[in-house]
Amino acid sequence: MANKTNLQDMATASAIGIAGALLFLFIFPSGAISTLMHEVLKLPGPGVGFGVVFGPFMAACALAASRLTGKRWAAAVSSAAFGAVMSTVVSVFNLQTADPGRLGSVEFFIGAVLLGLSLEAALYLFSKVREPVRFAASAVFADMIFLAYSLPFIFAKSAPEKYAALTGSKVLIIFAVSALSAVVFSVLSLLVLKIIKR
């Protein structure tokens, strides 16, 4: 019985990650994030789209999976499913995406897994903290790890000129707006869960 429950919970966590990835691709078509970050909001790059949109969105899906199943590993499973589906869909259907993010690459998938593991660690560390703050703090922590990984391992290779031009003030801005976005997405995740009365 316990094994059946664990399989159901794993399927639920995976389904949330898969649905999140497909929804993300629908909401943010090719170039949308880059246009929003750099042309509309005038934020510096590279990597700000990952920190402000990608990371927090994945974290919100993973937090929902964790809350719905009540399992400690659910966030990691959800994030891995998100990364795997995103990479697979982009590669198989040859979707046009902004090149700097290297969507569909092994590096991106590793980043998604790292975000999920970081989220699991944070949820455990903040387990005695009240839920809204616990969700927000965990999302911020995981997003900061995801962003810190993405800058040198993805953007240093895909956008070397922009990466080389990063200054301390630009990095501070990128991390600050990313942290704020992670808080917002974590709150949205809780609101959605309350709406569906879970």
N, C-alpha and C positions, 0 to 999 in steps of 0.2 A: 504493500500500500504506500509506504514511504517513497519507494522508488518511482511509483507511478506519479505521485505528487511532485517529486523532484523533476521528472521529465516534463510534466505539465507546466511547471514554473519556468523551466529552461525554454520551453517552446514559447511561453508568453513573453519572456524577456527577449528572445530572439525576434519574435514577431514585432515587438515594439521597435527594436533597432532597425529591422527591415522596412517597416512602415515609415519610420522616421527618415531613412535614407531616400526612399522613393518620394516622400513628401518634399524633402529638401530639394531634390533635383527638379521637382515641378515648380516650387515656389521661386527658386533662384536659378533661372536658366543661364546659359553661358554669358559671362561678362557682367552679370547683374550685381554681384557682390563688389567687384572691382569698381564699377561705376558708382555704386552707392558710397563706398568707402572713400574713394579718392576724388571723384568729380562733384559729388553732392555734399558729403561731410568734410571734404578737404583734409582727411586724416593722412598721416605719413605711412609709408610702407617700407619694405614688404612685410607681409604677415598679419597686418591689422584685420583683414577679412577673416583669417583663421581664428584670431583671438576674440573678435567681436561677434562673429556669426557662427562659424563652423563649430568651434569648441563648445560654446554655450548651448547651441542647438543639440549637439550630441549628448552633452551633460544632462540637459533637460529630459531627453528620451531615456537615458540611463537611470536618472533619478526616479522617473515614473515607473520604470521596470522594477527598481528596487522597492519602491513603496507598494506597488501592486502585488508583488510576490512575497515580500517580506524576507527574501533571501539575500545573504551578504554577497553572493557571487553574481547576482542578477545584473548589476550595473556593468560589470566587466563583460558579461555575455552580450548584453544589449549593444555596447559600444563596438565589440568585435563584429557583431552582425551588421551594424551600421557601416563600419569600414569595409567589410567584405562585400556587401551588396553594392555600396557606392563604387568600389573599385571594379567589381564585376560588370555592372551595368555600363559604366563609362567605357570600359575596355571592349566588351562584347558589341555594344551598339555604336562604338566609335563616336561618342558624344563630344561635341565641341565644348571644351571648358577652358577657363582661364589657365594658361600654361604654368604660371608661377606656382600654383597650388599643387601641381602634379597629381591631380585626382586620378585614381586608377592605378597609382604606383604602389610598390611595396612600402616605400617610405610613408605614404599616407596611411596605409593600413596599420603599420607599426604605431603611428601616432594615435590612431583611433584606439588601439589596444592599450597603449600607454595611458590615454585619458581615462579609460575604464578602470584600469588598475589603480590609478591615482585617486579616482573617485571612491573606489572601494576602501582604500586606505584612509581617506579623509572621513568617510561615513563612520568608520570604526573609531577613529581618533576623536570624533565629535559626537560619539554615541550618547553621551550624557547631556548634550546640549538640546534645547528645545527645537522642535522640527523646522520652523521657518529659518532660524539662524543656522541650524545644522545643514540644511539644504543649500543655503546661500554660501556658507563658508566652504562646504565641500565642492560646490560648483566652481568657486573662485580658485581654490587650490588646484583642482584638476585642470582647469583652463590655463592656469599659469604654467603648469608642467607641460601641457600640450603645446603652448606657444613657445616656451623655452626650448622644446625639442624641435619644433618646426622651423624656427629661424635658422639654426646652423645646419640641420640635416635635410631641409627641403629648399628653403629660399636662398641659402648661400650658394646652392648649385643651380637653381633655376632662374634666379634673378641676382647674379653676382654683383652687378654694378650698383643696384639699389641696396643690396646687403652691405656692400663696402661703404656706401654713403650714410649708413645709419650712424646717428650721433646719440649721445647719452640722453638728450632731451627727447629725441624722437622715440627711443626705446621706452622711456618713461611714459610718454603719451600713449603709445601702443598698449603697454601693460595696464595702464590706468583705465582706459576706456574698455579694455577687454574684461577687467575685473568688474566694472560697473555692469557691463552687458551680461556677465555670468550671473550676477545677482538678479537682474531683471528676468532672465530666462528661468532661473530656479523658482522665482515667485510665480511665473506663468505656468510652470509645471505643476506646482501645488494647486493653483487655481483651476486648472483643467481637471486635476484629480478630484477636487471638491465638487466641480460641476457634474462629474459622472458619479459622484457620491461614493467614492472609495476611500 
